[in-house]
């Protein structure tokens, strides 16, 4: 074995067995001292080094570089352009710069697609290109290339950025649906790692059916509208049901074809997907499933699996928080609704009435429109209660509430104040005639009500009407005036309405609560 190749490991032994006279480098005995020295340094190094000799950049490299070039090996003594034609446009100008004596150069995190494990793999390298001279200060006769693979660092940084963006985009989501939508938008920006993704939840009525709620990277995004009953994977993709039921991650081949879905054009190829349950832990069933396409250009190693699992964990955590917040808001809204609602009739209560009245008066002052308050009291209601019982009285109050809703104008507000007292708020008034028409309808309809059949007892309604104006400018004054007018109507014979005027003896204002 030639001493040049003696310490060269597997590549050195291969080089020793080659017929170099069949290459452009010629027989080893004719190699100049500079080439012999460069090759010896290259072969004896434990770093990935390559000698690119002459204007054709003939290749000689060591064992450490073999794992970098994958199935391009062996390409010893072959011009660089023939081995890597896909890199010529980017690579050759830098090599020519060095060969022309314009100094060393380098390139960081260069993307290469290499066939090292039976598929074109997304790989990243940092290259350093330095001159090889015949002797110090003489002409440059070759380029010494040092290569460091940075694939794991680049992918790790990219995936960390994805997880950071995912956390930033989803935090504060108000609902699970908002979380899912924001999550797939972020994952869609990292198609190199996740060519497509789909989040599906179990159908409420049929847990073994899946309802798609958000997706990215799919040509026609599936939706609940497209699949009103949900996706039914039981026959086509039973692995999905298994993942949902067993709460275990599954890798599934040809999932899109089996679900009749398609990727968007231009996304990295993906022949399989990982299905990860969005699991809260414990005995609770998963919130749904994350279907993440696996790039065919990346090895499915532990780093890849960990990244996808962390993405699913983040989505689950934010979804759980959003669901809890949504439940709290629903409880708070229900509590407020109950606090502002009369439980017997379903009408707004006194508190809700005054809230609405304050706002209406404020709006009317801006619009220069009037607000009217109709204070309604049922005449004879006590007699109904005493004669027929409180259940009949309650039924009567509910019927009056339904009647009032039907006879008022669409924008008017009906409320129950207390006992047998009701109120109607009318806004956007230009005259009192519209309010009087409402009062007439109420009086006639209430008078037509019968308790215990056609021959039963009847009730009537006395109504006091007050309108905002120069002398009445706030809610308390308006209600007090309407209350005063209502008692004037009762004294005048009941079953009628009266407008408030200053001649009436003012009743003391009732408390709001």
C-alpha angles and dihedrals in degrees: 000000000000112000088237090068100033097103096032100105118213093342090048091054090047091050091049090056095049127101098233092183086075090062132070089252090067129207115343091237088064095052113117119240091254092057092044091051094046092048092048092051090048096050095045094051122099089208121085103267133166132188114215105193129201130340092311090053095230109203131241118160142163138244093271092061095052093080089052098054096041116186092004085082126133100043099133114156091008120126112257092236092060094050099041108025089153090063098046098099094053103028105042096059090058092047090049090051091057094042090052090058096250093130139263123309139183143200126213128217096350113187116233129172105218131180100224102134104028097285138067102271127201103239134171129208140178112217130198118195118197131174125256109210130192087236133338111306093007128116122300111251101173148357127252110210123199115195129197120183113226099174096119093047093047094047091044092052092046093049092046088053089051092052091046092050090046092054093045094048098045102039110105094024108157098209138023089247091056090049092052093047094049092045096055090046089059095043089050089062090060098055092146088071099026110028091185138351139193130192116204131176130203114270109251095230098036112032092190090062119078127220113207110225105170139003145169134197094030120122092221109024110221117232140179088257091056090048106030091175093041130248111307105212096163094102103025100037111013089168088076093057089045091053091049095046099040095035090228131133117250135191110219128192124219091000095157093052091048091051093041092242128136136208122238117258116270098026118128114271116268125182098175142024138212116233113208123184113230091230127180091195128238119063096319114116116245117276088230142296134290111212107196122183114231114225113240087215095063130066113243093236132151092273091056093047092047091051093052092045091051091050090053091046091053092049091049094048094050092043091053091050092046091049091050091048090048090053091049091051091049091050091047092048090048091049091050091046090052091045090054098038130082104234095211102050103017090234123131110276131227094279093051090045094057092045090054093043094053091052093046092053091049091050092046092055089056094044095038089231125135130248123210129199120203113198108200125193124179113233114217097015093127089056090054091052094047094045105038104020136252094286090061089046091053091049089052092051091051091050092050089051091054090047093052092051090054099048102044125084119270095256097043121108122228120198140169113233102185139310108345094345122112134173138207123201117205122189138181092044124169096175140010093245094085091053092048090052090054091049091050091052092049094050094048095045094046091048089055093058117105129196117215096008135307094317095045130108121293135211132206134205128237112199132195118199126201129173130198115251143125092315097039116049108148139049098255093052091047095051092044091052093048091048090052092049091049092056089048088056090052092050089049093061107288127250092073142087132243133192117229116251133173093253091070118096105253116239118218113264115261118232115261094231 
